[in-house]
Amino acid sequence: MNKNELLALLQPDIEQINETMHSEISQCGNALLQQILEYALFNGGKRIRPILTVLSARLCAFSRMPEGLAEEDELKPPVNLYLLAAIFEFLHGASLLHDDVIDNAGKRRGRPSANSVWDNTQVILAGDFLHARALTIAGTVGDQHTLSLIGHATAAMIQAEFLQMQTVQERNLSEKNYFSVLRGKTGCLISAACEVGAYFAQSGDAHQKALRSYGDALGLAFQVVDDLLDYQGDPGKTGKAVGNDFVEGKMTLPLIHALQNCDRKEFDRIMGLLKENPSARAGQIGEVYAFIEQYGGFDYARQGAETLVEAANEALAVFPDCQSRKILTGLANYVLTRQK
Amino acid sequence: MNKNELLALLQPDIEQINETMHSEISQCGNALLQQILEYALFNGGKRIRPILTVLSARLCAFSRMPEGLAEEDELKPPVNLYLLAAIFEFLHGASLLHDDVIDNAGKRRGRPSANSVWDNTQVILAGDFLHARALTIAGTVGDQHTLSLIGHATAAMIQAEFLQMQTVQERNLSEKNYFSVLRGKTGCLISAACEVGAYFAQSGDAHQKALRSYGDALGLAFQVVDDLLDYQGDPGKTGKAVGNDFVEGKMTLPLIHALQNCDRKEFDRIMGLLKENPSARAGQIGEVYAFIEQYGGFDYARQGAETLVEAANEALAVFPDCQSRKILTGLANYVLTRQK
């Protein structure tokens, strides 16, 4: 299943999700707030998180049907599911709005960022609004368990931001620490998106756990590939300068692996660069790239991402081999081939 | 009941609230985050919002007791009530953290503000964490209705911030608009604090409504007095420069009243000042003060606050004349005499 086939299959759900989001935003009670939310949330995002909620629910519902009773595509999810799914886009959007203010970012997905169009005040408040609506929907359209899952994921995202700042400051080189940051920043929300879908479909513990594991591995694989693209991507496609993570002092898996396998002299040289200021590092990307390549850091990270995608797909083995499962597998495989 | 008598009566509840907050913060999962939250939330705040939740619950519970069955002070609220009460301090704290980043404030209650001690990143994230925990507690320790009340109040706070920005920009002179901003920024959260207490105590609609009305009027009165203190307070006590609202271009009740009652020439003169930049206005505070006084703006606002406090106390008439009611009345009356 290639990218275009996947997109075509997902289109009807994406449209429902977008419609639900427009409708929810239109009730925000202030014209300017509505404008900022529309701008921030409709910027070409792929709706991957809400899609995972809808597909997970459909997969669980279909798994329970007596054979031959219904065609899978006849299982139309109720409106409430799309609203619960939209929560994950709201939380993601809230964190991007706050990130852009924090980083004083000028662009987001090739367009001026919200904070370059409006004041920081308005952008921070718009993020707070999305945050509050998402959690309120979680606990009122969903229930206490749904809220608890989503509240946990939100807290984990914030804890991971703090852990990442400390990691950079301490120049912490442990893979365990690296994956803890990834899990908090991306994995938790993605696995919650899958688990909430399964829970909504009233599936049993085994199915909920399977989708949680799928989401966790998918989220980690996505981030490892992101970290690879930071060094190896085409800036024309990714929209980011090559080696940006290194310039910012972030130690990602390719670099961590190389540093753990080089000799003392090289180790000291690279760690020395990490202690300099960002502009000093910007001129050393070529050297660092060659260093990582020499010690197999890129291959190691690529293999790590492949193993995670296999784990994601294996987690789905408890489900029948149906269309929803094929799409989820297709999404996981796509992570390895994406170029932006 | 004077301020010291009130504080003495409230002390045991304040201690329980503080203990609950410490315990909740200690579970935040990151040492630095915990440090920021402790700093931001334990800065000499009076815990007025959580106190209102506890008092409202106790008043409702006592009102239902058959006469003589229990002493009021024997009605020890369950631990869960203190946790629900703490939500209001968390939401208030989250909005102060974000406000201080937005305003680039250097001080808060006479101490360096959190954003002068830590980075904006950390402070925004700490606010997000409080926000997320508050709503998660609302819907899991409380229930869907509790979450819905608190979610509504949170959204109202953000809508009111947008309304206020537009009010300043449009130089909107309507009293209705002025009170809409106050209600959103302060009234909604305070009335929710009261209503959640009543709801927790399983009181009927009439008692819930009475406490909601009390909170609404109390919150408005508090803000009107705040706006009076901005012109008439002692900077040594309030910690703010005299006329700060006018410098920022905010039109509060005393000024609105004067502008609605002056002649055309004076109107144009003051409106002209409002179109200048803040530093130009800073030199005109004396003139503006005299202008407001001449047209009775301060008296008018003072009377408005008194009427609101009367309304708050009248809303409590449905309850028996017990200690909790006396304290709530005392708190409302205190609003009129406070000097900071």
Interface residues (C-beta under 8 A of the other chain):
Chain A: C28 G29 N30 L32 L33 A94 H98 V101 I102 N120 T121 Q122 I124 L125 G127 D128 F129 H131 A132 R133 L135 T136 A138 G139 T140 D143 Q144 L147 S148 G151 H152 T154 A155 I158 Q159 E161 F162 L163 M165 Q166
Chain B: C28 G29 N30 L32 L33 A94 H98 V101 I102 N120 T121 Q122 I124 L125 G127 D128 F129 H131 A132 R133 L135 T136 A138 G139 T140 D143 Q144 L147 S148 G151 H152 T154 A155 I158 Q159 E161 F162 L163 M165 Q166
